[in-house]
């Protein structure tokens, strides 16, 4: 379980194909603090730390994860957001994030607004009922607030601190981002769908 408050940005140092999987070595300021078998959010995707060497750690993404997230686009030099799992005595500064990306979205607009940045993200229409105006949305693991919500897109506003301390500053028009929708909304939609049957 995560909060969507990013701790640091890591950098992919090596990508190793392994059958239908991909192994990634990621370098970051907090990799040395990890433990083997620990769950860490990588761009909003919960992955298990398998090995630690100095300031780098190794993770594996299976085919299912590669198909549903932007991990298939990671190459050497890609910057990724990192967050360790929530401790029960921590404040929940963002929102409840599972680290289970639901789908990917595409940045269709990026605009600087004199001290903040606005992004418009397009997503598959089948998820439209899970995005609400002023609702929480997780983009590349970052807890953000959706606004100007349409059937296939929403906007997010990014403050300078978040822009400087996450990889949202690397997102340009046409780039793919990982999306996780609010878990409460997902349970509500599921319950309503079962009532209709």
N, C-alpha and C positions, 0 to 999 in steps of 0.2 A: 504494500500500500504506500502511496506517495501523495505529495501535496501539490506538485506542479511548481514549486519554488526551486529554481535551478541553483545548484551549488557551484558549479564551475563548467567550463567548456573544455572538452577533450579533443584530441586530434587523432585520426586514424593513421597509424604508422605502417600497417601492413594488412593486406587482404589475401587470404589463402583459400582458394576453392577446395572443397572437400566433398566430392560426390555432388549431391543436390544442396549441400550446406555451404556456408561461408564462415571462415574463421577470421576474426578481426583482432588485431593488437591495437589497443587504444592507449595513448599517452595522456596523462593529466596530472594536475597538482595534487589530486586526492587518491590516485590509484594505489599508492603505497599504504594507504589507510584501510584498503579493502581486505576482506578475508575470502579465501576460496569457498565457494558455494553460497556467497552472498548475492542477494538480488539487488540489482542497480538499474535505474531507469536510464536508457540511452535514447535520446530523442523521443522520450515518451514510451519506449518499449522496454518492458521488464526482461532483463537477460541475466543469466547466472555467470558470476566471475569464476573462471576455470583455472586460471594461473596468474601469478603476479611476479613480475620481474622489474625491480627498481621502480621507476615511475610509470610503468605500463602494466596493463592487465589484458587478459585474453578472454574473449567471449565467442560463442558460436550461434549463428542464426540458422535455423532450419528452413527448409523450403516454404513451409506454411507462413513463417514470419517474413521471409523475403517477398512473397507474393502480396501480402497485405499491408506492407509498410514501405518506407523509402530506403530501407537498408540495402536493397538491391542496387541503389545508385551510389552507395558509399565507395569511395576510392581512396587511395593514399593521399592524405592531406585534407580530407573532409573533416570539418569541425562539427562536433556533436554535443548536445546538452546532457549533463550528468546530474543525477540526484540519487542519493542513497535512500533506502526505505525509511518510512516514518517510524519513530519510536513512540511508544504509548504515552510517554511523559512530555512529548513535544507539543508546541502550539500548531494548530492546523491553519497556517497562514494563507494557503491557497484554497483548494477544494479537494474532495476525495478523488484520487486518481489511482487506477489499478495498474497502469502500465501495460494495458492490453489495448493497443491501437485498434480502432474499429475499421478504419479505412484511411486512404490518403486524400489529400486535397491539393489543389493547384493554386498558386498565387496568381491572381489575374490583375492585381493592381498594387503598387507600392507608392506611397506619397509621403513626402516629408512635410510636416506642418509646423514649422518654426518652433522646434523643441520637442516634438513628438512625431511618431510615425504611424501611418494608417495603412493597413494591408486589407485587401479584399481576397477572400479565399473561396474558391469554387469547390463543391463537393458533390458526390452522387446524390441525386434527388431522393432516393429511397430512404435517406437519413434525415429528410427535411423536418419531420415531426420531433426530432431530438435536439433541434437548435432553436432556442428562443431568445428574443431580444432581452439583453441584460442578464442572460444566463451564462453559466460557466462553460468554457470549452478548453480543451487541452490541445495545444498546437506545438508539435515537436517537444512534448513534455512540459511546456510552459502553461501554467494556469492563467487564462485570459478571459475577458468578458466579451461576448458577442454582441454586436449591435447592427442596425440596418440589415436585419435578417431577411433574406429572400428565399424562394423555393430551392435554389441551388447554390446560394452563396451567402456569406456573412462578412462583416468587417470586424477588425480588432484594432484597438489603439494601443500603442506601445510607448511607455514612458522611457526617458533617457537611461535610467538605471538598467532596466530590462534589456533595452537595445544594446547597451555596452557590455552586459555580462552574460548574454546568451548568444546562440547562433542565429537569432532572428535577424541580426544585422547582415547575415549572408544571404537571406532569402530575397530573391529577385523575381520579377514577373516571369512566369513559366516554370518556376521551381516547384517540386513536390514536397509536401509536408505531411507528417503523421498527425492524424486526428483521433482523439478519444472523446466521446460524448459523455455527458454527465450520467453517472450510474443510476441516480434516482430516477431520472427521466427514462432510462432504459427499462428499469423494473416496472415503472408506471405504464409504459406503452405495452409491455409484455402482458401485464395483468388485464389491461383493457382488451387486448387482442383475444385473450382466452375467454373473456366474457361474451364476446361476439360469436363464438363458435357453438 
